[in-house]
Amino acid sequence: MDVLKLIGRNETLFEDDLVAFEQIISKEVKYSKFLVLGGAGSIGQAVVKEIFKRNPKKLHVIDISENNLVELVRDIRSSLGYINGDFKTYALDIGSWQYDAFTEQDGEYDYVLNLSALKHVRSEKDPFTLMRMIDVNIFNTIKTVRQAKDKGCKKYFAVSTDKAANPVNMMGASKRIMELFLMRESESISISTARFANVAFSDGSLLFGFNQRIQKKQPIVAPNDVKRYFVTPEEAGQLCLFSCILGENRDIFFPKLSEALHLITFSDIAVKFLADLEYEPYICSSEEEARDLMSEMIPLRKWPCLFSTSDTTGEKDFEEFFMTHEKLDLDRFTGLGIVKSNLNFNEAKLEDFELKVASFKSGEYWDKPSIVSLFKELLPSFDHMEVGKYLDGKM
């Protein structure tokens, strides 16, 4: 499967920058020790591979998914082989006391990269999953950056999202709040981040779901009005490595918007995806029709598809990687832009946020409107619209 072709591109995004900076990056990786948190997810695995192939002195990978860690190791051994340095994986929850014990007993790293996240808009559908999103995206980040600081780590990297720029959903807002807390912590440790486009065919994404639907002989469903930018998993790993190794304190890296980074609808990708498998989309008017026609259409090399407009909570009409008031550096790299953060945070509001979330937890009661209100105290321009419909209510 040619991922670039499916997302409407012919060239990779960062080739010129890799040529220009490869020697610097490789030398730094070779003599450094790395800890990758959330390293078995799609972006995490891509980052681990980028580090591994440059022969680091030490590379430890943490992830809550034991199965994904197993596959990561199998993939690396089967493609890249071995390194001279110390390479280990650990099936740990970074919010747990076991992870704290691990950090206390080791913790000697030059770079800590945090790729862990609850990334789905659908995770805001109920207050309990939403609270876990707050823990994973915000408080685990605060905890791990402080642990890195205590252990003398020289750089902390955390992945953000394009949805943190002028957020309209709780996931994007949680990452924007994470950025604010990181700006506070950056007063005493060097920190850089990256805002992403969608990572094509990443675990759990709609494009990943296309593969699942084919394997299970089920209809393909996609919005035909939502356009998104996509990067490949390999480009995602490179973006993180550039920010981690070459980013200055408080830098937020993002892929430059250019002719090379095309906007494309999910339905257009679905059509290309099916054509690559030598199927023609058969457009249906309802979920019931799509399900009922599967056995009839597949022998004809046609695949039932339902393409419709998006009407669920948290969907953004367009993507953006920076806000109008943010200072940018568009000259240092060919394919990468940098937001030069001005450390714009309110200490009292951050502390109040922490206290109120702790109060929710201690009382073991909270609801979504209370959390939305709390988010808006930190992000007054947060434009959250609740329409009462979520992706889990659709095929």
GUGUMI-515426 format. One line per 5 residues: number of its first residue (from 1); their letters; for each residue x, y, z of C-alpha. Coordinates in nm, 4 decimals. Example, Ala and Ser with C-alpha at 12.3 -4.5 7.8 and 13.67 -1.06 7.14 Angstrom:
1	as	1.2300 -0.4500 0.7800  1.3670 -0.1060 0.7140
END
This chain:
1	mdvlk	0.0000 0.0000 0.0000  0.1468 0.3345 -0.1091  0.0399 0.5676 0.1738  0.1694 0.8794 -0.0033  -0.0386 0.8022 -0.3104
6	ligrn	-0.3512 0.7421 -0.1018  -0.3228 1.0812 0.0699  -0.2670 1.2583 -0.2606  0.1075 1.3235 -0.2507  0.4092 1.2192 -0.4543
11	etlfe	0.6894 1.3428 -0.2270  0.7814 1.3195 0.1397  0.7725 1.6404 0.3426  1.1075 1.6582 0.5184  1.3587 1.5153 0.2711
16	ddlva	1.5528 1.8424 0.2296  1.5684 1.8980 0.6053  1.6887 1.5433 0.6661  1.9720 1.5950 0.4208  2.0665 1.9269 0.5798
21	feqii	2.0539 1.8161 0.9456  2.1118 1.4383 0.9405  2.4720 1.4588 1.0567  2.3819 1.6726 1.3583  2.0846 1.4538 1.4543
26	skevk	2.2694 1.1235 1.4121  2.5662 1.2376 1.6183  2.3413 1.3562 1.9012  2.1372 1.0355 1.9009  2.4476 0.8142 1.8992
31	yskfl	2.5813 0.9589 2.2253  2.2487 1.0064 2.4063  2.0067 0.8159 2.6284  1.6344 0.8178 2.5427  1.3120 0.7325 2.7204
36	vlgga	1.0019 0.7162 2.4997  0.6650 0.7224 2.6786  0.3684 0.5908 2.4831  0.6228 0.4398 2.2485  0.4076 0.1571 2.1120
41	gsigq	0.1342 0.3679 1.9552  0.1524 0.4625 1.5884  0.3485 0.7847 1.6400  0.5472 0.6340 1.9262  0.6615 0.3385 1.7162
46	avvke	0.7649 0.5738 1.4360  0.9693 0.7823 1.6814  1.1315 0.4737 1.8350  1.2370 0.3518 1.4895  1.3864 0.6923 1.3998
51	ifkrn	1.5943 0.6848 1.7194  1.6839 0.3157 1.6974  1.8220 0.3309 1.3429  2.0673 0.6013 1.4542  2.2207 0.3656 1.7149
56	pkklh	2.1518 0.5422 2.0469  2.3506 0.4779 2.3623  2.0290 0.3863 2.5454  1.6667 0.3535 2.4356  1.3918 0.2527 2.6763
61	vidis	1.0286 0.2372 2.5664  0.7246 0.2564 2.7952  0.3691 0.1765 2.6913  0.0518 0.0542 2.8567  -0.0121 -0.1916 2.5689
66	ennlv	0.1830 -0.5122 2.6175  0.0755 -0.6457 2.2774  0.1846 -0.3337 2.0897  0.5252 -0.3469 2.2608  0.5688 -0.7070 2.1489
71	elvrd	0.4882 -0.6094 1.7899  0.7230 -0.3095 1.8103  1.0135 -0.5338 1.9081  0.9281 -0.7898 1.6396  0.9067 -0.5119 1.3810
76	irssl	1.2410 -0.3595 1.4822  1.4219 -0.6928 1.4948  1.2792 -0.7891 1.1555  1.3622 -0.4588 0.9848  1.6479 -0.2846 1.1663
81	gying	1.8036 -0.5662 1.3684  2.0110 -0.4715 1.6731  2.2113 -0.1844 1.8208  2.5139 -0.1714 2.0477  2.3238 0.0369 2.3033
86	dfkty	2.0767 -0.0637 2.5728  1.7324 -0.1260 2.4182  1.4461 -0.2350 2.6471  1.0668 -0.2103 2.6574  0.8421 -0.1956 2.9650
91	aldig	0.4655 -0.2531 2.9825  0.3819 0.0207 3.2318  0.1152 0.2864 3.2868  0.3030 0.6150 3.3303  0.0378 0.7259 3.5781
96	swqyd	0.1099 0.4297 3.8066  0.3293 0.3823 4.1138  0.5168 0.1095 3.9261  0.6292 0.3687 3.6723  0.7321 0.5998 3.9563
101	afteq	0.9447 0.3189 4.1013  1.0980 0.2554 3.7582  1.1896 0.6229 3.7248  1.3352 0.6338 4.0731  1.5549 0.3286 4.0158
106	dgeyd	1.6750 0.4371 3.6708  1.5667 0.7680 3.5258  1.9057 0.8501 3.3729  1.8100 0.9889 3.0331  1.9215 1.2818 2.8236
111	yvlnl	1.5894 1.3002 2.6401  1.2384 1.2050 2.7523  0.9783 1.1963 2.4756  0.6128 1.1744 2.5744  0.3930 1.0367 2.2956
116	salkh	0.1136 0.9110 2.5212  -0.2301 1.0621 2.4632  -0.6017 1.0077 2.4482  -0.6373 1.1396 2.0957  -0.9957 1.0702 1.9918
121	vrsek	-1.2655 1.3356 1.9849  -1.5068 1.0564 2.0765  -1.3378 1.0307 2.4193  -1.5296 1.3380 2.5342  -1.8668 1.1663 2.5041
126	dpftl	-1.8878 1.0778 2.8750  -1.7456 1.2509 3.1861  -1.5449 0.9475 3.3014  -1.3437 0.8970 2.9837  -1.3085 1.2753 2.9664
131	mrmid	-1.1499 1.2785 3.3122  -0.9067 1.0085 3.2021  -0.8223 1.2270 2.9026  -0.7367 1.5085 3.1425  -0.5170 1.2753 3.3455
136	vnifn	-0.3332 1.1323 3.0441  -0.2970 1.4467 2.8346  -0.2334 1.6975 3.1131  -0.1464 1.5567 3.4556  0.0687 1.2650 3.3408
141	tiktv	0.2624 1.5172 3.1345  0.3136 1.7431 3.4369  0.4259 1.4457 3.6445  0.6693 1.3027 3.3915  0.8285 1.6359 3.3025
146	rqakd	0.8949 1.6998 3.6718  1.0428 1.3530 3.7124  1.2663 1.4182 3.4118  1.3723 1.7469 3.5661  1.4523 1.5853 3.9018
151	kgckk	1.6705 1.3276 3.7270  1.8715 1.5882 3.5391  1.7271 1.5232 3.1936  1.8376 1.7944 2.9517  1.5301 1.7935 2.7231
156	yfavs	1.1632 1.6955 2.7455  0.9479 1.6568 2.4366  0.5699 1.6116 2.4284  0.3416 1.5591 2.1324  0.0566 1.8061 2.0906
161	tdkaa	-0.1970 1.8340 1.8072  -0.3098 2.0744 1.5372  -0.6426 2.0717 1.7231  -0.4746 2.2660 2.0074  -0.4708 2.5748 1.7833
166	npvnm	-0.8058 2.7490 1.8448  -0.9615 2.4262 1.9801  -1.3285 2.3387 1.9324  -1.3245 1.9966 2.1032  -1.2184 1.8783 2.4467
171	mgask	-0.9292 1.6721 2.3120  -0.7751 1.9727 2.1382  -0.8427 2.1916 2.4407  -0.6759 1.9386 2.6730  -0.3638 1.9513 2.4570
176	rimel	-0.3706 2.3323 2.4528  -0.3896 2.3279 2.8329  -0.1013 2.0783 2.8335  0.0998 2.3292 2.6296  0.0290 2.5994 2.8901
181	flmre	0.1494 2.3764 3.1736  0.4595 2.2866 2.9723  0.5358 2.6543 2.9237  0.5320 2.6904 3.3016  0.7646 2.3927 3.3478
186	sesis	0.9959 2.5253 3.0742  1.1252 2.7852 3.3166  1.3423 2.5120 3.4698  1.3908 2.2499 3.1941  1.4202 2.2741 2.8165
191	istar	1.0943 2.1640 2.6496  0.9794 2.1399 2.2891  0.6616 2.0048 2.1331  0.5024 1.9338 1.7943  0.1568 1.9946 1.6529
196	fanva	0.0515 1.7268 1.4081  -0.1622 1.6850 1.1065  -0.3521 1.3558 1.0955  -0.1193 1.0557 1.0841  -0.2371 0.8409 0.7958
201	fsdgs	-0.3523 0.4896 0.8957  -0.2504 0.5359 1.2606  -0.4059 0.2969 1.5142  -0.7721 0.3718 1.5753  -0.7978 0.6364 1.3019
206	llfgf	-1.0687 0.6320 1.0379  -0.8140 0.5298 0.7734  -0.6955 0.2454 0.9983  -1.0616 0.1485 1.0120  -1.0706 0.1145 0.6323
211	nqriq	-0.8286 -0.1784 0.6630  -1.0409 -0.3326 0.9375  -1.3592 -0.3018 0.7332  -1.1963 -0.4728 0.4342  -1.0687 -0.7611 0.6473
216	kkqpi	-1.4095 -0.8044 0.8105  -1.6065 -0.7535 0.4861  -1.7982 -0.4556 0.6237  -1.9068 -0.1268 0.4616  -1.6744 0.1731 0.4496
221	vapnd	-1.8129 0.4929 0.5997  -1.6500 0.8356 0.5691  -1.7434 1.2056 0.5804  -1.7366 1.3767 0.2418  -1.7250 1.7353 0.3706
226	vkryf	-1.4295 1.7235 0.6129  -1.0877 1.7997 0.4626  -0.7710 1.7163 0.6521  -0.3935 1.7306 0.6146  -0.2126 1.3987 0.6506
231	vtpee	0.1424 1.2944 0.7278  0.2795 0.9423 0.7043  0.3840 0.7576 1.0221  0.7490 0.7936 0.9180  0.7051 1.1694 0.8731
236	agqlc	0.5423 1.1851 1.2157  0.8481 1.0193 1.3705  1.0804 1.2582 1.1890  0.8803 1.5624 1.3014  0.9106 1.4540 1.6655
241	lfsci	1.2827 1.3860 1.6340  1.3475 1.7247 1.4717  1.1641 1.9027 1.7532  1.3274 1.6962 2.0261  1.6869 1.7238 1.9034
246	lgenr	1.6901 2.0588 1.7230  1.4114 2.2511 1.8947  1.4960 2.5338 2.1305  1.3201 2.5757 2.4639  0.9436 2.6380 2.4169
251	diffp	0.9509 2.5693 2.0421  0.6402 2.4098 1.8913  0.7170 2.2418 1.5572  0.4592 2.1837 1.2833  0.4579 2.0756 0.9161
256	klsea	0.4512 2.3776 0.6858  0.1396 2.4276 0.4834  0.2540 2.4073 0.1230  0.1620 2.2538 -0.2082  0.3220 1.9309 -0.0844
261	lhlit	0.0776 1.8973 0.2073  -0.2578 1.8600 0.0356  -0.5988 1.8923 0.1935  -0.8065 1.5859 0.1115  -1.1424 1.4481 0.2236
266	fsdia	-1.1779 1.1125 0.3947  -1.4176 0.9986 0.1230  -1.1599 1.0789 -0.1459  -0.9044 0.8658 0.0377  -1.1604 0.5863 0.0664
271	vkfla	-1.2072 0.5887 -0.3109  -0.8284 0.5764 -0.3684  -0.7959 0.3030 -0.1051  -1.0569 0.0852 -0.2746  -0.9073 0.1464 -0.6195
276	dleye	-0.5723 0.0274 -0.4865  -0.7475 -0.2983 -0.3945  -0.9193 -0.3085 -0.7337  -1.2632 -0.2313 -0.5962  -1.5108 0.0333 -0.7069
281	pyics	-1.7121 0.2173 -0.4398  -2.0856 0.1459 -0.4469  -2.2503 0.4500 -0.2907  -2.5334 0.3699 -0.0505  -2.7928 0.5982 0.1054
286	seeea	-2.8139 0.4388 0.4527  -2.6259 0.2153 0.6955  -2.8881 -0.0563 0.6490  -2.8467 -0.0576 0.2715  -2.4668 -0.0712 0.3013
291	rdlms	-2.4780 -0.3658 0.5407  -2.7386 -0.5560 0.3366  -2.5505 -0.5248 0.0057  -2.2114 -0.6571 0.1164  -2.2514 -1.0179 0.0009
296	emipl	-2.4086 -0.9064 -0.3275  -2.1571 -0.6354 -0.4237  -1.8200 -0.7859 -0.3276  -1.8224 -1.0573 -0.5992  -1.8793 -0.7733 -0.8492
301	rkwpc	-1.5629 -0.5966 -0.7225  -1.7796 -0.3216 -0.5758  -1.7661 -0.2147 -0.2096  -2.0687 -0.0633 -0.0339  -1.9820 0.2846 0.0978
306	lfsts	-2.1735 0.5468 0.2914  -2.0358 0.8986 0.2401  -2.2161 1.1751 0.4280  -2.1706 1.5143 0.5909  -2.0287 1.5353 0.9424
311	dttge	-2.2732 1.6235 1.2201  -2.1015 1.5085 1.5417  -1.9682 1.7011 1.8401  -1.6118 1.8283 1.8218  -1.5509 1.8272 1.4464
316	kdfee	-1.3532 2.1245 1.3171  -1.4264 2.2559 0.9689  -1.0583 2.3221 0.8936  -0.7133 2.2557 1.0334  -0.4568 2.5054 1.1523
321	ffmth	-0.1189 2.4640 1.3214  -0.0800 2.8062 1.4809  -0.2860 3.1004 1.6054  -0.2746 3.4559 1.4743  -0.1000 3.5982 1.7813
326	ekldl	0.1808 3.3381 1.7819  0.5269 3.4319 1.6585  0.6559 3.2028 1.3831  0.9932 3.0972 1.2436  0.9388 2.9789 0.8853
331	drftg	1.2977 3.0193 0.7703  1.5059 2.7662 0.9646  1.3666 2.4561 0.7902  1.2301 2.3804 0.4450  0.9357 2.1623 0.5445
336	lgivk	0.8937 2.2592 0.9097  0.7609 2.5694 1.0791  0.8143 2.6672 1.4429  0.5910 2.8528 1.6862  0.8230 3.0588 1.9092
341	snlnf	0.6245 3.0555 2.2311  0.6278 3.3670 2.4473  0.5524 3.1783 2.7703  0.2005 3.3202 2.7826  0.0388 3.1511 3.0830
346	neakl	-0.1386 3.2594 3.3997  0.0108 3.0898 3.7062  -0.2940 3.1498 3.9268  -0.5309 3.0030 3.6694  -0.3138 2.6939 3.6238
351	edfel	-0.3098 2.6352 3.9991  -0.6861 2.6873 4.0181  -0.7347 2.4311 3.7395  -0.5301 2.1744 3.9313  -0.7228 2.2370 4.2530
356	kvasf	-1.0652 2.2123 4.0911  -0.9838 1.8881 3.9100  -0.8529 1.7464 4.2382  -1.1798 1.8518 4.4013  -1.3823 1.6687 4.1360
361	ksgey	-1.1783 1.3542 4.1947  -1.1969 1.3649 4.5743  -1.5745 1.4042 4.5627  -1.5981 1.1281 4.3014  -1.8497 1.3350 4.1080
366	wdkps	-1.8238 1.5606 3.8061  -2.0130 1.6167 3.4845  -1.9168 1.7320 3.1393  -2.0607 2.0862 3.1671  -1.8468 2.1441 3.4788
371	ivslf	-1.5316 2.0362 3.2943  -1.6201 2.2459 2.9883  -1.6662 2.5463 3.2172  -1.3309 2.4751 3.3829  -1.1590 2.4532 3.0430
376	kellp	-1.3076 2.7885 2.9424  -1.1609 2.9535 3.2521  -0.8146 2.8696 3.1146  -0.9113 2.9118 2.7489  -1.1656 3.1965 2.7265
381	sfdhm	-1.1896 3.1655 2.3480  -1.2557 2.7888 2.3601  -1.5455 2.7494 2.1179  -1.6946 2.4176 2.2259  -2.0260 2.3262 2.0665
386	evgky	-2.2284 2.0352 2.2040  -2.4599 1.8931 1.9369  -2.5560 1.5751 2.1222  -2.4192 1.3407 1.8549  -2.0980 1.1366 1.8790
391	ldgkm	-1.9062 0.9080 1.6473  -1.9990 0.6046 1.8586  -2.3559 0.6601 1.7433  -2.2590 0.6010 1.3811  -2.1383 0.2986 1.1850
END
